[in-house]
Amino acid sequence: MSAHQHGHSHSHSHAHSHGHVPAADFDWDALAAHLEVEADLRADAVTEAGRWLLGLHGEGAVRRVLDVGSGPGVIAGLLAEVFPAAEVVAVDQSAALLERARTRSGGRLDTRQADLPAEFDKLGEADLIWSGNAIHHLGDQQAALTSLAGVLRPGGLLAVAERGLPARYLPRDFGLGRPGFQARMDAAHEDGFSTMRAELPDSTAEIEDWPAMLARAGLTPAGTRTFLVDHPAPLAGPIRGYLHTRLTRLRDQLADQLDAEDRATLEALLAEDAPTGILHRPDAFYLSAMTVHTARRD
């Protein structure tokens, strides 16, 4: 649900997550392609998380899985591989991204277009609900968790992937500008993230203690684990392209908050034909961590 690069593996979905309805000429294909590469980056971590959830679920069969805020359905497809006997449903606000999910999966995935969170109660019962970096785009995060908990079958699991660690993709000193560039980008980004949350409809301040929030939703916390996303240098072309798009978005979002030196560094990283650019640097890598919080309906 989130088109916005929140450096903390917070970036999976689209334009109306911030309450903006996209213009008619919004480029869904470009967004979908970006989200697909992002999800592919995390595929090994998601598969590992899915196997952990399979073990946590215990004796009862997993018959129906919902991926809430699914975007183009990459993660829903990975969950379908981990739970081959289950009906797996990609749930999103965007019809365009759900169409991409159907095509991508060759019809393996069911899809459900739903206005989040207003229509959570229309999703039908599930044995497992996955929501990755979507809840933080909803104003009242506690209410969203509580309504998702309400569609779990007894014994079912809710798995929420939120926060983790910010991505790192360059050395501390990579020869452009002042060392520590990414840490300064993170700080500016955190302020922007707080502003985004404050501007959401029904925005509600919340101490983001996810296990406690899941308990307040009426569930029994079942464990938290973190999964590493690790792509060492030298990076493959699609990951470089993803980072170029991500840095372009950061430039658009944060330009006013960066000093002249950091803005110049960002422009040098975005230069498409320069050896200093992210598309060509031999020292570029991709490292982040995805944290998954789980809770069970008794």
N, C-alpha and C positions, 0 to 999 in steps of 0.2 A: 503494500500500500504506500509507497513513498518515493517519489521521484528524486529525493533530495539526498545529497551526499553528506551524510552525517559522519564522517570519519570513524564511527564506532561500529562498524558493521551495521550502521543504521541506515541502510540505504536501499530499501527494496520496495519500490512501487511507483507512485505517480502523482500526476499533477493535482488531482483533487484531494489528495491527502491533506493538503494545507487549506482545504476549503475553497480552492479556486477551481471553477469549472473551466477546463481547457478551451481555448478558442477552437473554432471549427477546423482550422488548418493545423492544429497541434500534431506534431510528428510522432504518432504512436509507434511507428515502425522503428524509428531511431531509439526511442525510449526502450522498447521491447528488446532490441538488440543489445543495448547497454545492460539491461537487467539480466538478460540471459548470460552474458559473459560474467557478470558479477556472481550469479548463482553457480555457474560452472566453476568459478574460482573456489567456491566453498563446497563443492560436491563431495569431496572425500570427508570433510568434517560433518556434513549433513548426513551422509550415509552412516558414519560412525555413530552419530547421535541417534539416528533411526534404529540402529541395532541395540543401542543402550535402552531406548524406549521399548523395544520388543521384549527385552529381558525384564524391564520394570513392570510391564503390563501384567505379567504373570500368567495364570492358567487360562483365563477366558480368551476366546478367540477375538482378534480384532477384525470386526466385520465392516466397519465404516470409519473412514479417516477424513477429516476436514483440514485443509490448509487455508487458513483465514488470512487474507491479504496476500494472495498467491502470486500476483503479477502474472507473468507469462507461463507459469506452471513448471518451472525447472525442478523446484524442490518437491512439489507434489509428485512429479514423475519419479524422483529418487525414493520418496516414501512408498510409492506403488511397487518399486522393486523390493523394498524391505518387507512389505506386507502384501505379497502377491495375491492372497485370497480376498483382500479387502476391496470394497468400493472406495475409491479415493476421489474426493471432490475438491476441485480448486474453487475457492470463493474469493471474489474480488468485486470492486465497484466498476471496473472498466470492462465493458463488453469487448473492446478491441484486444485487450490483453488476454481475456478468456478465450477469444477466438484463436489467438496464437497458441494458447495452452492446448486447445483441442487438436489443432493441426500438428503441433509438435509431438503430442503423445499418440498420434494415429488413432484417436478415439478411446485410448485406454482410460483417460481421465474423464470423469463427469465434471461439469462446471455449474456454478450457481452465481448469478449476478446478484449482489446484495448491497444495499446501502449500509455501510458500517458506521456506527454500531446499531442503528435503528432497527435493522432487520435480522439481527442475530437469532431472534426467536423463530425465524422462518427456515433455519438451516436444517432442521431435522436432527434426530439423535445421532450421537457418534460415540465410538469407543476410544478414539484418540483425536484430539484437536491440536494441531501445530499452528503457531502464529509467530512468524519471524519478523521482527523489526516493524511491526504494524501497530501494536497497541499504543506506542508513543506518539502516533499521529492522531489519536483520539483524545478529545479534551478531558473526559473523565475516565482515566485509565482503570480506576477501581470498578466503576459501573460496567465497563466493557468486560473485565475479567469475570465479574459476577454473572453477567448475562451469558457469557460463553460457558461458565460452569453449569448453568442451567440446562444446557443441551447435552451434557455428558450422560451417558448411561451409567448405572451403578458399576463401580470398579474401573470406570474410564479414566483416562489421563488427559490433563491439559498441559501442554509443553509450550513455554513462552521463551523464545530466543530474543533477549534484549541486552543491550550494552555489550559486555565483553571488553575488549581492548581496542583502542584506535589502531587503524592500519599504519604500518610503517613501510615505506618503499624506497627510502634513500638513506645513505649513511648520515650520521650527525653532521659531519663536514664533508660536503660533496663538491667543494671547489667553487661554489657560486655564493656570493654574499656572506652574511654572518652565519656561523654554525648554529644549529638548533632551529632551523627554519620550520620543520614539521611540528615541533612543540609549540611554536608561536601560532601556526595555523590552527592547531588543535584548540588553543586558548580562545582564539577569535571565533572558531566554530562553535565552542561550547556556549559562548554568549549568544550566538545566532540561534542555537538550538533552544535555549531558554526563551528567547523572543518568539520563536516559532510556536512553542508550547503555549505561551501566554496569549497568543492571538487566535488559538483554536476555539471553535464554538464550544461552549460549556467547559472551558478550561478550568481545571481544578488542581490546585497545588497538592502534591503528594510526595511523601518520603518514599523514594523508589526502592523500597525493600521488597523485592518481588515475592519471596516466600511468604512474608507477612501479608502482602496483598492477596496472594492466592488463598491463604488461610481465611482472610476476611471474606473472600468469595464463597466460603463454605466448604472448601476443599482441604484435604490433608496433604501438606507438602511431602513430596516423595523423593526429593534429592535435586541437587544442582550440580551440573558438570560443565566444564569448559573444554572446547575442542579447538585445536590449533589449525589455522589456515596458513600454509607455509609453501611459498613458491620462491626458491632461491634464484639469485642471478646466475646466468643471464635469462631474462624473461622472454617468453614467447610473444609473438606479435599481437595476438588478441588481448593479452593482459596489458601490454603497453598502450594499446588503443583505449582500453578501459580507463587506465590511469590518465591518459590525455583528456578524455571526456570529463573525468572526475576533477582534474585540476582546472579545466575550463569552467566548470560550474563553481568551484571554489573561488576562482577569480571574479566571477559575476556576483557571487554572494558576499565576498569578504573584502573586495577592493578598497572600500572606504575605511576599513579597520587596519589595513596594513601600511607600514611605512614605505617610503619610496624605495629603499633597498630591497625589501621583501617583494614589493610589486615587480621590481626589475628581475629578481630571481625567478618569480613565477612566470614572467613573460619568456625568460630564457628557457625554462623547462618546457614551455608550450611551443617553442620554435620547432616547426615540423621538419626543417631540413638541416638543423644544426646538430653537431655531435653532442652538445650539451643538453639537447632536448630529451624528454622522457621517452620519446619513440626510439632513441638510438643509444642511450647511455648504457655502458656495460655493467655499471654498478647498481642498476635499478633491480629491486626485488619486491616481493609482496608478502607481508607477514601480519596476521591479525589473530584475534581469538574470539570465538563465538560462545557465549555462555547461555545455557539452556536451563531454565527453572521448571520443575515439574510438580504437579499436585494431582491427587486422586480424589474422585468422588466415592465416598463410602457407600 
